Amino acid sequence: MNIQLGFEELASNREETVRQTGLNIITDNHTLNTVNFISIITVSLIVIGIALYSATSISRPVRRITERVQRIAESDLSDDALNRSIER
């Protein structure tokens, strides 16, 4: 009977170890999901910022050229209308 009690205690200890390991895995998974979510949001915001900056950098000169061409089409050939885009 002494051996049986030893095996039952060993089985009980092993069962507790397995249960605790399972809980640790679940906790680690929640932590990992939170870190991944925060990382994805951070990277997304950075990418959006870079995209907006790039779009503005590209569209600003195109807008200036369009304005100059419209002035020229309206017969405004003054030096100010033509040289201002070169200065910037």
PDB file of N, CA, C and O in Angstrom:
ATOM      1  N   MET A   1       0.811  -1.184   0.000  1.00  0.00           N
ATOM      2  CA  MET A   1       0.000   0.000   0.000  1.00  0.00           C
ATOM      3  C   MET A   1       0.867   1.265   0.000  1.00  0.00           C
ATOM      4  O   MET A   1       0.461   2.299  -0.531  1.00  0.00           O
ATOM      5  N   ASN A   2       2.012   1.182   0.573  1.00  0.00           N
ATOM      6  CA  ASN A   2       2.949   2.288   0.626  1.00  0.00           C
ATOM      7  C   ASN A   2       3.414   2.688  -0.779  1.00  0.00           C
ATOM      8  O   ASN A   2       3.589   3.873  -1.066  1.00  0.00           O
ATOM      9  N   ILE A   3       3.609   1.714  -1.633  1.00  0.00           N
ATOM     10  CA  ILE A   3       4.036   1.968  -3.012  1.00  0.00           C
ATOM     11  C   ILE A   3       2.910   2.662  -3.773  1.00  0.00           C
ATOM     12  O   ILE A   3       3.151   3.584  -4.553  1.00  0.00           O
ATOM     13  N   GLN A   4       1.671   2.208  -3.537  1.00  0.00           N
ATOM     14  CA  GLN A   4       0.535   2.813  -4.216  1.00  0.00           C
ATOM     15  C   GLN A   4       0.384   4.275  -3.819  1.00  0.00           C
ATOM     16  O   GLN A   4       0.103   5.113  -4.676  1.00  0.00           O
ATOM     17  N   LEU A   5       0.561   4.599  -2.562  1.00  0.00           N
ATOM     18  CA  LEU A   5       0.496   5.992  -2.125  1.00  0.00           C
ATOM     19  C   LEU A   5       1.599   6.824  -2.771  1.00  0.00           C
ATOM     20  O   LEU A   5       1.380   7.981  -3.130  1.00  0.00           O
ATOM     21  N   GLY A   6       2.767   6.241  -2.915  1.00  0.00           N
ATOM     22  CA  GLY A   6       3.876   6.932  -3.572  1.00  0.00           C
ATOM     23  C   GLY A   6       3.560   7.240  -5.025  1.00  0.00           C
ATOM     24  O   GLY A   6       3.840   8.334  -5.515  1.00  0.00           O
ATOM     25  N   PHE A   7       2.964   6.249  -5.721  1.00  0.00           N
ATOM     26  CA  PHE A   7       2.585   6.460  -7.120  1.00  0.00           C
ATOM     27  C   PHE A   7       1.480   7.503  -7.245  1.00  0.00           C
ATOM     28  O   PHE A   7       1.500   8.329  -8.157  1.00  0.00           O
ATOM     29  N   GLU A   8       0.515   7.462  -6.326  1.00  0.00           N
ATOM     30  CA  GLU A   8      -0.574   8.438  -6.366  1.00  0.00           C
ATOM     31  C   GLU A   8      -0.045   9.854  -6.111  1.00  0.00           C
ATOM     32  O   GLU A   8      -0.465  10.810  -6.762  1.00  0.00           O
ATOM     33  N   GLU A   9       0.869   9.970  -5.169  1.00  0.00           N
ATOM     34  CA  GLU A   9       1.473  11.272  -4.894  1.00  0.00           C
ATOM     35  C   GLU A   9       2.280  11.749  -6.100  1.00  0.00           C
ATOM     36  O   GLU A   9       2.215  12.920  -6.474  1.00  0.00           O
ATOM     37  N   LEU A  10       3.034  10.845  -6.700  1.00  0.00           N
ATOM     38  CA  LEU A  10       3.823  11.179  -7.885  1.00  0.00           C
ATOM     39  C   LEU A  10       2.905  11.611  -9.038  1.00  0.00           C
ATOM     40  O   LEU A  10       3.190  12.585  -9.734  1.00  0.00           O
ATOM     41  N   ALA A  11       1.801  10.877  -9.230  1.00  0.00           N
ATOM     42  CA  ALA A  11       0.844  11.206 -10.286  1.00  0.00           C
ATOM     43  C   ALA A  11       0.195  12.564  -9.997  1.00  0.00           C
ATOM     44  O   ALA A  11       0.000  13.374 -10.904  1.00  0.00           O
ATOM     45  N   SER A  12      -0.135  12.800  -8.735  1.00  0.00           N
ATOM     46  CA  SER A  12      -0.746  14.066  -8.364  1.00  0.00           C
ATOM     47  C   SER A  12       0.217  15.237  -8.607  1.00  0.00           C
ATOM     48  O   SER A  12      -0.177  16.281  -9.127  1.00  0.00           O
ATOM     49  N   ASN A  13       1.472  15.045  -8.226  1.00  0.00           N
ATOM     50  CA  ASN A  13       2.488  16.085  -8.463  1.00  0.00           C
ATOM     51  C   ASN A  13       2.670  16.336  -9.956  1.00  0.00           C
ATOM     52  O   ASN A  13       2.787  17.480 -10.396  1.00  0.00           O
ATOM     53  N   ARG A  14       2.691  15.262 -10.722  1.00  0.00           N
ATOM     54  CA  ARG A  14       2.873  15.375 -12.170  1.00  0.00           C
ATOM     55  C   ARG A  14       1.675  16.097 -12.799  1.00  0.00           C
ATOM     56  O   ARG A  14       1.838  16.937 -13.684  1.00  0.00           O
ATOM     57  N   GLU A  15       0.481  15.759 -12.332  1.00  0.00           N
ATOM     58  CA  GLU A  15      -0.728  16.401 -12.831  1.00  0.00           C
ATOM     59  C   GLU A  15      -0.715  17.898 -12.523  1.00  0.00           C
ATOM     60  O   GLU A  15      -1.101  18.702 -13.372  1.00  0.00           O
ATOM     61  N   GLU A  16      -0.286  18.279 -11.341  1.00  0.00           N
ATOM     62  CA  GLU A  16      -0.191  19.688 -10.961  1.00  0.00           C
ATOM     63  C   GLU A  16       0.853  20.410 -11.822  1.00  0.00           C
ATOM     64  O   GLU A  16       0.643  21.552 -12.232  1.00  0.00           O
ATOM     65  N   THR A  17       1.957  19.749 -12.087  1.00  0.00           N
ATOM     66  CA  THR A  17       2.998  20.337 -12.937  1.00  0.00           C
ATOM     67  C   THR A  17       2.468  20.581 -14.347  1.00  0.00           C
ATOM     68  O   THR A  17       2.705  21.639 -14.930  1.00  0.00           O
ATOM     69  N   VAL A  18       1.758  19.613 -14.884  1.00  0.00           N
ATOM     70  CA  VAL A  18       1.191  19.751 -16.230  1.00  0.00           C
ATOM     71  C   VAL A  18       0.150  20.866 -16.243  1.00  0.00           C
ATOM     72  O   VAL A  18       0.118  21.661 -17.183  1.00  0.00           O
ATOM     73  N   ARG A  19      -0.698  20.940 -15.224  1.00  0.00           N
ATOM     74  CA  ARG A  19      -1.706  21.985 -15.145  1.00  0.00           C
ATOM     75  C   ARG A  19      -1.056  23.368 -15.068  1.00  0.00           C
ATOM     76  O   ARG A  19      -1.486  24.302 -15.745  1.00  0.00           O
ATOM     77  N   GLN A  20      -0.023  23.488 -14.243  1.00  0.00           N
ATOM     78  CA  GLN A  20       0.673  24.769 -14.096  1.00  0.00           C
ATOM     79  C   GLN A  20       1.377  25.163 -15.396  1.00  0.00           C
ATOM     80  O   GLN A  20       1.379  26.336 -15.769  1.00  0.00           O
ATOM     81  N   THR A  21       1.962  24.209 -16.072  1.00  0.00           N
ATOM     82  CA  THR A  21       2.612  24.478 -17.358  1.00  0.00           C
ATOM     83  C   THR A  21       1.587  24.975 -18.373  1.00  0.00           C
ATOM     84  O   THR A  21       1.859  25.909 -19.128  1.00  0.00           O
ATOM     85  N   GLY A  22       0.413  24.354 -18.391  1.00  0.00           N
ATOM     86  CA  GLY A  22      -0.657  24.797 -19.286  1.00  0.00           C
ATOM     87  C   GLY A  22      -1.082  26.221 -19.001  1.00  0.00           C
ATOM     88  O   GLY A  22      -1.282  27.007 -19.926  1.00  0.00           O
ATOM     89  N   LEU A  23      -1.222  26.562 -17.730  1.00  0.00           N
ATOM     90  CA  LEU A  23      -1.585  27.934 -17.363  1.00  0.00           C
ATOM     91  C   LEU A  23      -0.497  28.926 -17.774  1.00  0.00           C
ATOM     92  O   LEU A  23      -0.802  30.029 -18.228  1.00  0.00           O
ATOM     93  N   ASN A  24       0.759  28.540 -17.615  1.00  0.00           N
ATOM     94  CA  ASN A  24       1.870  29.405 -18.033  1.00  0.00           C
ATOM     95  C   ASN A  24       1.853  29.638 -19.541  1.00  0.00           C
ATOM     96  O   ASN A  24       2.118  30.745 -20.010  1.00  0.00           O
ATOM     97  N   ILE A  25       1.541  28.597 -20.286  1.00  0.00           N
ATOM     98  CA  ILE A  25       1.490  28.725 -21.746  1.00  0.00           C
ATOM     99  C   ILE A  25       0.370  29.680 -22.145  1.00  0.00           C
ATOM    100  O   ILE A  25       0.547  30.512 -23.035  1.00  0.00           O
ATOM    101  N   ILE A  26      -0.773  29.561 -21.493  1.00  0.00           N
ATOM    102  CA  ILE A  26      -1.908  30.445 -21.797  1.00  0.00           C
ATOM    103  C   ILE A  26      -1.553  31.896 -21.462  1.00  0.00           C
ATOM    104  O   ILE A  26      -1.841  32.801 -22.245  1.00  0.00           O
ATOM    105  N   THR A  27      -0.934  32.118 -20.309  1.00  0.00           N
ATOM    106  CA  THR A  27      -0.534  33.467 -19.913  1.00  0.00           C
ATOM    107  C   THR A  27       0.487  34.040 -20.889  1.00  0.00           C
ATOM    108  O   THR A  27       0.381  35.196 -21.298  1.00  0.00           O
ATOM    109  N   ASP A  28       1.472  33.232 -21.260  1.00  0.00           N
ATOM    110  CA  ASP A  28       2.482  33.694 -22.223  1.00  0.00           C
ATOM    111  C   ASP A  28       1.849  34.021 -23.573  1.00  0.00           C
ATOM    112  O   ASP A  28       2.266  34.967 -24.240  1.00  0.00           O
ATOM    113  N   ASN A  29       0.845  33.243 -23.977  1.00  0.00           N
ATOM    114  CA  ASN A  29       0.165  33.481 -25.248  1.00  0.00           C
ATOM    115  C   ASN A  29      -0.575  34.816 -25.216  1.00  0.00           C
ATOM    116  O   ASN A  29      -0.538  35.565 -26.192  1.00  0.00           O
ATOM    117  N   HIS A  30      -1.240  35.118 -24.113  1.00  0.00           N
ATOM    118  CA  HIS A  30      -1.934  36.405 -23.994  1.00  0.00           C
ATOM    119  C   HIS A  30      -0.939  37.568 -24.059  1.00  0.00           C
ATOM    120  O   HIS A  30      -1.193  38.578 -24.714  1.00  0.00           O
ATOM    121  N   THR A  31       0.185  37.413 -23.378  1.00  0.00           N
ATOM    122  CA  THR A  31       1.212  38.449 -23.404  1.00  0.00           C
ATOM    123  C   THR A  31       1.748  38.647 -24.817  1.00  0.00           C
ATOM    124  O   THR A  31       1.917  39.778 -25.272  1.00  0.00           O
ATOM    125  N   LEU A  32       2.012  37.556 -25.500  1.00  0.00           N
ATOM    126  CA  LEU A  32       2.521  37.620 -26.869  1.00  0.00           C
ATOM    127  C   LEU A  32       1.507  38.284 -27.796  1.00  0.00           C
ATOM    128  O   LEU A  32       1.879  39.087 -28.652  1.00  0.00           O
ATOM    129  N   ASN A  33       0.233  37.953 -27.629  1.00  0.00           N
ATOM    130  CA  ASN A  33      -0.803  38.583 -28.456  1.00  0.00           C
ATOM    131  C   ASN A  33      -0.861  40.088 -28.213  1.00  0.00           C
ATOM    132  O   ASN A  33      -1.028  40.862 -29.156  1.00  0.00           O
ATOM    133  N   THR A  34      -0.726  40.501 -26.976  1.00  0.00           N
ATOM    134  CA  THR A  34      -0.752  41.928 -26.652  1.00  0.00           C
ATOM    135  C   THR A  34       0.445  42.643 -27.275  1.00  0.00           C
ATOM    136  O   THR A  34       0.291  43.716 -27.858  1.00  0.00           O
ATOM    137  N   VAL A  35       1.626  42.059 -27.157  1.00  0.00           N
ATOM    138  CA  VAL A  35       2.830  42.656 -27.737  1.00  0.00           C
ATOM    139  C   VAL A  35       2.705  42.733 -29.259  1.00  0.00           C
ATOM    140  O   VAL A  35       3.075  43.741 -29.862  1.00  0.00           O
ATOM    141  N   ASN A  36       2.190  41.681 -29.875  1.00  0.00           N
ATOM    142  CA  ASN A  36       2.007  41.688 -31.333  1.00  0.00           C
ATOM    143  C   ASN A  36       1.028  42.770 -31.753  1.00  0.00           C
ATOM    144  O   ASN A  36       1.263  43.468 -32.740  1.00  0.00           O
ATOM    145  N   PHE A  37      -0.069  42.920 -31.017  1.00  0.00           N
ATOM    146  CA  PHE A  37      -1.068  43.937 -31.346  1.00  0.00           C
ATOM    147  C   PHE A  37      -0.470  45.339 -31.262  1.00  0.00           C
ATOM    148  O   PHE A  37      -0.668  46.160 -32.157  1.00  0.00           O
ATOM    149  N   ILE A  38       0.253  45.605 -30.197  1.00  0.00           N
ATOM    150  CA  ILE A  38       0.869  46.920 -30.022  1.00  0.00           C
ATOM    151  C   ILE A  38       1.909  47.164 -31.116  1.00  0.00           C
ATOM    152  O   ILE A  38       2.011  48.275 -31.636  1.00  0.00           O
ATOM    153  N   SER A  39       2.672  46.146 -31.463  1.00  0.00           N
ATOM    154  CA  SER A  39       3.674  46.289 -32.525  1.00  0.00           C
ATOM    155  C   SER A  39       3.020  46.581 -33.866  1.00  0.00           C
ATOM    156  O   SER A  39       3.498  47.430 -34.618  1.00  0.00           O
ATOM    157  N   ILE A  40       1.938  45.890 -34.171  1.00  0.00           N
ATOM    158  CA  ILE A  40       1.242  46.091 -35.449  1.00  0.00           C
ATOM    159  C   ILE A  40       0.675  47.500 -35.522  1.00  0.00           C
ATOM    160  O   ILE A  40       0.779  48.154 -36.559  1.00  0.00           O
ATOM    161  N   ILE A  41       0.077  47.975 -34.437  1.00  0.00           N
ATOM    162  CA  ILE A  41      -0.479  49.331 -34.419  1.00  0.00           C
ATOM    163  C   ILE A  41       0.631  50.361 -34.599  1.00  0.00           C
ATOM    164  O   ILE A  41       0.482  51.310 -35.369  1.00  0.00           O
ATOM    165  N   THR A  42       1.744  50.175 -33.891  1.00  0.00           N
ATOM    166  CA  THR A  42       2.861  51.117 -33.975  1.00  0.00           C
ATOM    167  C   THR A  42       3.431  51.175 -35.396  1.00  0.00           C
ATOM    168  O   THR A  42       3.641  52.258 -35.942  1.00  0.00           O
ATOM    169  N   VAL A  43       3.675  50.023 -35.979  1.00  0.00           N
ATOM    170  CA  VAL A  43       4.232  49.976 -37.338  1.00  0.00           C
ATOM    171  C   VAL A  43       3.233  50.569 -38.333  1.00  0.00           C
ATOM    172  O   VAL A  43       3.625  51.271 -39.266  1.00  0.00           O
ATOM    173  N   SER A  44       1.948  50.288 -38.134  1.00  0.00           N
ATOM    174  CA  SER A  44       0.932  50.849 -39.037  1.00  0.00           C
ATOM    175  C   SER A  44       0.918  52.366 -38.983  1.00  0.00           C
ATOM    176  O   SER A  44       0.829  53.023 -40.020  1.00  0.00           O
ATOM    177  N   LEU A  45       1.006  52.928 -37.787  1.00  0.00           N
ATOM    178  CA  LEU A  45       1.029  54.381 -37.659  1.00  0.00           C
ATOM    179  C   LEU A  45       2.271  54.986 -38.307  1.00  0.00           C
ATOM    180  O   LEU A  45       2.195  56.040 -38.939  1.00  0.00           O
ATOM    181  N   ILE A  46       3.397  54.332 -38.152  1.00  0.00           N
ATOM    182  CA  ILE A  46       4.634  54.817 -38.781  1.00  0.00           C
ATOM    183  C   ILE A  46       4.503  54.774 -40.303  1.00  0.00           C
ATOM    184  O   ILE A  46       4.892  55.720 -40.988  1.00  0.00           O
ATOM    185  N   VAL A  47       3.963  53.688 -40.825  1.00  0.00           N
ATOM    186  CA  VAL A  47       3.801  53.550 -42.279  1.00  0.00           C
ATOM    187  C   VAL A  47       2.824  54.602 -42.803  1.00  0.00           C
ATOM    188  O   VAL A  47       3.056  55.188 -43.861  1.00  0.00           O
ATOM    189  N   ILE A  48       1.744  54.842 -42.079  1.00  0.00           N
ATOM    190  CA  ILE A  48       0.786  55.870 -42.504  1.00  0.00           C
ATOM    191  C   ILE A  48       1.449  57.244 -42.516  1.00  0.00           C
ATOM    192  O   ILE A  48       1.237  58.032 -43.439  1.00  0.00           O
ATOM    193  N   GLY A  49       2.250  57.531 -41.493  1.00  0.00           N
ATOM    194  CA  GLY A  49       2.968  58.804 -41.448  1.00  0.00           C
ATOM    195  C   GLY A  49       3.918  58.965 -42.618  1.00  0.00           C
ATOM    196  O   GLY A  49       3.969  60.028 -43.237  1.00  0.00           O
ATOM    197  N   ILE A  50       4.664  57.928 -42.925  1.00  0.00           N
ATOM    198  CA  ILE A  50       5.595  57.982 -44.061  1.00  0.00           C
ATOM    199  C   ILE A  50       4.827  58.150 -45.367  1.00  0.00           C
ATOM    200  O   ILE A  50       5.254  58.901 -46.244  1.00  0.00           O
ATOM    201  N   ALA A  51       3.701  57.460 -45.504  1.00  0.00           N
ATOM    202  CA  ALA A  51       2.898  57.564 -46.725  1.00  0.00           C
ATOM    203  C   ALA A  51       2.347  58.974 -46.897  1.00  0.00           C
ATOM    204  O   ALA A  51       2.363  59.515 -48.003  1.00  0.00           O
ATOM    205  N   LEU A  52       1.860  59.575 -45.810  1.00  0.00           N
ATOM    206  CA  LEU A  52       1.340  60.938 -45.904  1.00  0.00           C
ATOM    207  C   LEU A  52       2.441  61.930 -46.248  1.00  0.00           C
ATOM    208  O   LEU A  52       2.235  62.831 -47.062  1.00  0.00           O
ATOM    209  N   TYR A  53       3.595  61.774 -45.640  1.00  0.00           N
ATOM    210  CA  TYR A  53       4.718  62.659 -45.936  1.00  0.00           C
ATOM    211  C   TYR A  53       5.136  62.511 -47.405  1.00  0.00           C
ATOM    212  O   TYR A  53       5.373  63.505 -48.091  1.00  0.00           O
ATOM    213  N   SER A  54       5.222  61.277 -47.874  1.00  0.00           N
ATOM    214  CA  SER A  54       5.611  61.043 -49.273  1.00  0.00           C
ATOM    215  C   SER A  54       4.581  61.618 -50.235  1.00  0.00           C
ATOM    216  O   SER A  54       4.935  62.238 -51.238  1.00  0.00           O
ATOM    217  N   ALA A  55       3.317  61.412 -49.929  1.00  0.00           N
ATOM    218  CA  ALA A  55       2.266  61.924 -50.813  1.00  0.00           C
ATOM    219  C   ALA A  55       2.306  63.446 -50.880  1.00  0.00           C
ATOM    220  O   ALA A  55       2.146  64.032 -51.951  1.00  0.00           O
ATOM    221  N   THR A  56       2.518  64.077 -49.739  1.00  0.00           N
ATOM    222  CA  THR A  56       2.603  65.539 -49.715  1.00  0.00           C
ATOM    223  C   THR A  56       3.835  66.018 -50.474  1.00  0.00           C
ATOM    224  O   THR A  56       3.766  66.993 -51.222  1.00  0.00           O
ATOM    225  N   SER A  57       4.949  65.340 -50.286  1.00  0.00           N
ATOM    226  CA  SER A  57       6.188  65.731 -50.967  1.00  0.00           C
ATOM    227  C   SER A  57       6.060  65.611 -52.474  1.00  0.00           C
ATOM    228  O   SER A  57       6.660  66.392 -53.212  1.00  0.00           O
ATOM    229  N   ILE A  58       5.294  64.651 -52.932  1.00  0.00           N
ATOM    230  CA  ILE A  58       5.122  64.459 -54.372  1.00  0.00           C
ATOM    231  C   ILE A  58       4.072  65.422 -54.918  1.00  0.00           C
ATOM    232  O   ILE A  58       4.262  66.003 -55.987  1.00  0.00           O
ATOM    233  N   SER A  59       2.975  65.595 -54.200  1.00  0.00           N
ATOM    234  CA  SER A  59       1.873  66.391 -54.743  1.00  0.00           C
ATOM    235  C   SER A  59       2.135  67.894 -54.691  1.00  0.00           C
ATOM    236  O   SER A  59       1.612  68.628 -55.529  1.00  0.00           O
ATOM    237  N   ARG A  60       2.927  68.373 -53.735  1.00  0.00           N
ATOM    238  CA  ARG A  60       3.183  69.817 -53.621  1.00  0.00           C
ATOM    239  C   ARG A  60       3.838  70.374 -54.890  1.00  0.00           C
ATOM    240  O   ARG A  60       3.342  71.368 -55.422  1.00  0.00           O
ATOM    241  N   PRO A  61       4.916  69.792 -55.399  1.00  0.00           N
ATOM    242  CA  PRO A  61       5.513  70.333 -56.636  1.00  0.00           C
ATOM    243  C   PRO A  61       4.578  70.217 -57.837  1.00  0.00           C
ATOM    244  O   PRO A  61       4.570  71.091 -58.704  1.00  0.00           O
ATOM    245  N   VAL A  62       3.798  69.153 -57.892  1.00  0.00           N
ATOM    246  CA  VAL A  62       2.856  68.991 -59.013  1.00  0.00           C
ATOM    247  C   VAL A  62       1.797  70.091 -58.947  1.00  0.00           C
ATOM    248  O   VAL A  62       1.411  70.651 -59.972  1.00  0.00           O
ATOM    249  N   ARG A  63       1.335  70.393 -57.743  1.00  0.00           N
ATOM    250  CA  ARG A  63       0.357  71.467 -57.563  1.00  0.00           C
ATOM    251  C   ARG A  63       0.943  72.807 -57.996  1.00  0.00           C
ATOM    252  O   ARG A  63       0.263  73.600 -58.647  1.00  0.00           O
ATOM    253  N   ARG A  64       2.197  73.062 -57.639  1.00  0.00           N
ATOM    254  CA  ARG A  64       2.845  74.330 -58.031  1.00  0.00           C
ATOM    255  C   ARG A  64       2.980  74.439 -59.545  1.00  0.00           C
ATOM    256  O   ARG A  64       2.745  75.498 -60.126  1.00  0.00           O
ATOM    257  N   ILE A  65       3.357  73.346 -60.165  1.00  0.00           N
ATOM    258  CA  ILE A  65       3.487  73.351 -61.633  1.00  0.00           C
ATOM    259  C   ILE A  65       2.130  73.609 -62.272  1.00  0.00           C
ATOM    260  O   ILE A  65       2.029  74.370 -63.235  1.00  0.00           O
ATOM    261  N   THR A  66       1.094  72.983 -61.743  1.00  0.00           N
ATOM    262  CA  THR A  66      -0.258  73.186 -62.281  1.00  0.00           C
ATOM    263  C   THR A  66      -0.672  74.648 -62.160  1.00  0.00           C
ATOM    264  O   THR A  66      -1.250  75.208 -63.090  1.00  0.00           O
ATOM    265  N   GLU A  67      -0.378  75.269 -61.015  1.00  0.00           N
ATOM    266  CA  GLU A  67      -0.697  76.683 -60.838  1.00  0.00           C
ATOM    267  C   GLU A  67       0.051  77.550 -61.852  1.00  0.00           C
ATOM    268  O   GLU A  67      -0.524  78.469 -62.435  1.00  0.00           O
ATOM    269  N   ARG A  68       1.332  77.253 -62.057  1.00  0.00           N
ATOM    270  CA  ARG A  68       2.134  78.035 -63.007  1.00  0.00           C
ATOM    271  C   ARG A  68       1.605  77.881 -64.427  1.00  0.00           C
ATOM    272  O   ARG A  68       1.522  78.856 -65.174  1.00  0.00           O
ATOM    273  N   VAL A  69       1.252  76.673 -64.792  1.00  0.00           N
ATOM    274  CA  VAL A  69       0.741  76.432 -66.144  1.00  0.00           C
ATOM    275  C   VAL A  69      -0.587  77.148 -66.330  1.00  0.00           C
ATOM    276  O   VAL A  69      -0.849  77.679 -67.409  1.00  0.00           O
ATOM    277  N   GLN A  70      -1.428  77.176 -65.310  1.00  0.00           N
ATOM    278  CA  GLN A  70      -2.695  77.898 -65.405  1.00  0.00           C
ATOM    279  C   GLN A  70      -2.445  79.393 -65.572  1.00  0.00           C
ATOM    280  O   GLN A  70      -3.137  80.049 -66.351  1.00  0.00           O
ATOM    281  N   ARG A  71      -1.461  79.944 -64.847  1.00  0.00           N
ATOM    282  CA  ARG A  71      -1.135  81.367 -65.000  1.00  0.00           C
ATOM    283  C   ARG A  71      -0.619  81.662 -66.402  1.00  0.00           C
ATOM    284  O   ARG A  71      -0.979  82.672 -67.007  1.00  0.00           O
ATOM    285  N   ILE A  72       0.219  80.783 -66.908  1.00  0.00           N
ATOM    286  CA  ILE A  72       0.739  80.973 -68.276  1.00  0.00           C
ATOM    287  C   ILE A  72      -0.408  80.886 -69.278  1.00  0.00           C
ATOM    288  O   ILE A  72      -0.450  81.649 -70.243  1.00  0.00           O
ATOM    289  N   ALA A  73      -1.345  79.952 -69.049  1.00  0.00           N
ATOM    290  CA  ALA A  73      -2.497  79.819 -69.944  1.00  0.00           C
ATOM    291  C   ALA A  73      -3.361  81.069 -69.917  1.00  0.00           C
ATOM    292  O   ALA A  73      -4.034  81.389 -70.897  1.00  0.00           O
ATOM    293  N   GLU A  74      -3.340  81.774 -68.793  1.00  0.00           N
ATOM    294  CA  GLU A  74      -4.094  83.024 -68.670  1.00  0.00           C
ATOM    295  C   GLU A  74      -3.262  84.220 -69.151  1.00  0.00           C
ATOM    296  O   GLU A  74      -3.626  85.369 -68.901  1.00  0.00           O
ATOM    297  N   SER A  75      -2.169  83.955 -69.826  1.00  0.00           N
ATOM    298  CA  SER A  75      -1.262  84.962 -70.391  1.00  0.00           C
ATOM    299  C   SER A  75      -0.486  85.722 -69.325  1.00  0.00           C
ATOM    300  O   SER A  75      -0.072  86.855 -69.569  1.00  0.00           O
ATOM    301  N   ASP A  76      -0.283  85.147 -68.178  1.00  0.00           N
ATOM    302  CA  ASP A  76       0.535  85.759 -67.141  1.00  0.00           C
ATOM    303  C   ASP A  76       1.955  85.230 -67.299  1.00  0.00           C
ATOM    304  O   ASP A  76       2.292  84.165 -66.782  1.00  0.00           O
ATOM    305  N   LEU A  77       2.776  85.978 -68.012  1.00  0.00           N
ATOM    306  CA  LEU A  77       4.152  85.557 -68.268  1.00  0.00           C
ATOM    307  C   LEU A  77       5.139  86.358 -67.425  1.00  0.00           C
ATOM    308  O   LEU A  77       6.309  86.483 -67.788  1.00  0.00           O
ATOM    309  N   SER A  78       4.684  86.887 -66.327  1.00  0.00           N
ATOM    310  CA  SER A  78       5.565  87.690 -65.472  1.00  0.00           C
ATOM    311  C   SER A  78       6.664  86.819 -64.880  1.00  0.00           C
ATOM    312  O   SER A  78       6.495  85.612 -64.706  1.00  0.00           O
ATOM    313  N   ASP A  79       7.787  87.450 -64.574  1.00  0.00           N
ATOM    314  CA  ASP A  79       8.925  86.717 -64.015  1.00  0.00           C
ATOM    315  C   ASP A  79       8.566  86.054 -62.690  1.00  0.00           C
ATOM    316  O   ASP A  79       9.043  84.961 -62.387  1.00  0.00           O
ATOM    317  N   ASP A  80       7.725  86.720 -61.904  1.00  0.00           N
ATOM    318  CA  ASP A  80       7.338  86.173 -60.611  1.00  0.00           C
ATOM    319  C   ASP A  80       6.653  84.818 -60.783  1.00  0.00           C
ATOM    320  O   ASP A  80       6.928  83.880 -60.034  1.00  0.00           O
ATOM    321  N   ALA A  81       5.774  84.721 -61.755  1.00  0.00           N
ATOM    322  CA  ALA A  81       5.041  83.475 -61.966  1.00  0.00           C
ATOM    323  C   ALA A  81       5.960  82.356 -62.437  1.00  0.00           C
ATOM    324  O   ALA A  81       5.725  81.186 -62.135  1.00  0.00           O
ATOM    325  N   LEU A  82       7.000  82.712 -63.173  1.00  0.00           N
ATOM    326  CA  LEU A  82       7.882  81.684 -63.704  1.00  0.00           C
ATOM    327  C   LEU A  82       9.042  81.353 -62.773  1.00  0.00           C
ATOM    328  O   LEU A  82       9.442  80.191 -62.693  1.00  0.00           O
ATOM    329  N   ASN A  83       9.581  82.317 -62.083  1.00  0.00           N
ATOM    330  CA  ASN A  83      10.782  82.095 -61.280  1.00  0.00           C
ATOM    331  C   ASN A  83      10.482  81.623 -59.867  1.00  0.00           C
ATOM    332  O   ASN A  83      11.357  81.044 -59.222  1.00  0.00           O
ATOM    333  N   ARG A  84       9.314  81.843 -59.382  1.00  0.00           N
ATOM    334  CA  ARG A  84       9.019  81.479 -57.993  1.00  0.00           C
ATOM    335  C   ARG A  84       9.124  79.968 -57.770  1.00  0.00           C
ATOM    336  O   ARG A  84       9.535  79.531 -56.695  1.00  0.00           O
ATOM    337  N   SER A  85       8.765  79.185 -58.754  1.00  0.00           N
ATOM    338  CA  SER A  85       8.851  77.739 -58.590  1.00  0.00           C
ATOM    339  C   SER A  85      10.298  77.270 -58.571  1.00  0.00           C
ATOM    340  O   SER A  85      10.601  76.244 -57.961  1.00  0.00           O
ATOM    341  N   ILE A  86      11.190  77.992 -59.218  1.00  0.00           N
ATOM    342  CA  ILE A  86      12.617  77.637 -59.228  1.00  0.00           C
ATOM    343  C   ILE A  86      13.246  77.911 -57.876  1.00  0.00           C
ATOM    344  O   ILE A  86      14.115  77.161 -57.433  1.00  0.00           O
ATOM    345  N   GLU A  87      12.817  78.981 -57.212  1.00  0.00           N
ATOM    346  CA  GLU A  87      13.384  79.354 -55.915  1.00  0.00           C
ATOM    347  C   GLU A  87      13.074  78.335 -54.835  1.00  0.00           C
ATOM    348  O   GLU A  87      13.900  78.131 -53.945  1.00  0.00           O
ATOM    349  N   ARG A  88      11.966  77.714 -54.875  1.00  0.00           N
ATOM    350  CA  ARG A  88      11.567  76.780 -53.829  1.00  0.00           C
ATOM    351  C   ARG A  88      12.192  75.481 -54.070  1.00  0.00           C
ATOM    352  O   ARG A  88      11.986  74.544 -53.299  1.00  0.00           O
TER     353      ARG A  88
END
